[in-house]
Amino acid sequence: MASAWSFALIGVTALIAYAVWATSGQLAAAWVYGIGLVVALATSYAYNLWPVSKVKWHLRRFDRAAIFVLIAATYALPAAQHRRSAAGRHACRHLADGGGEHQR
């Protein structure tokens, strides 16, 4: 029986194969997203199949962390697309600064 992370590997392979014809930034973004997706699904798979024990509580932490990695990786693709425009560069700088101006 195929699991979600094996389908993710197939999808990521197709995404990266398609991104070969894109710019280098878009290819890098596809790699970042693909790795984030596979890591999130693999850790979730391991966490949900592991029997209740101390190891499962450690896997739970990794599972939650992998969700945040996937969320961050999801922003890689749009950032690579919009980085070329002036508004996109401004938005990327805004996000990199924490989403707002720092008060001193």
HELIX and SHEET records of a PDB file:
HELIX    1   1 ALA A    4  ALA A   19  1                                  16    
HELIX    2   2 SER A   24  LEU A   49  1                                  26    
HELIX    3   3 LYS A   54  THR A   74  1                                  21    
HELIX    4   4 ALA A   76  HIS A   82  1                                   7    
HELIX    5   5 ALA A   86  ALA A   96  1                                  11    
END                                                                             
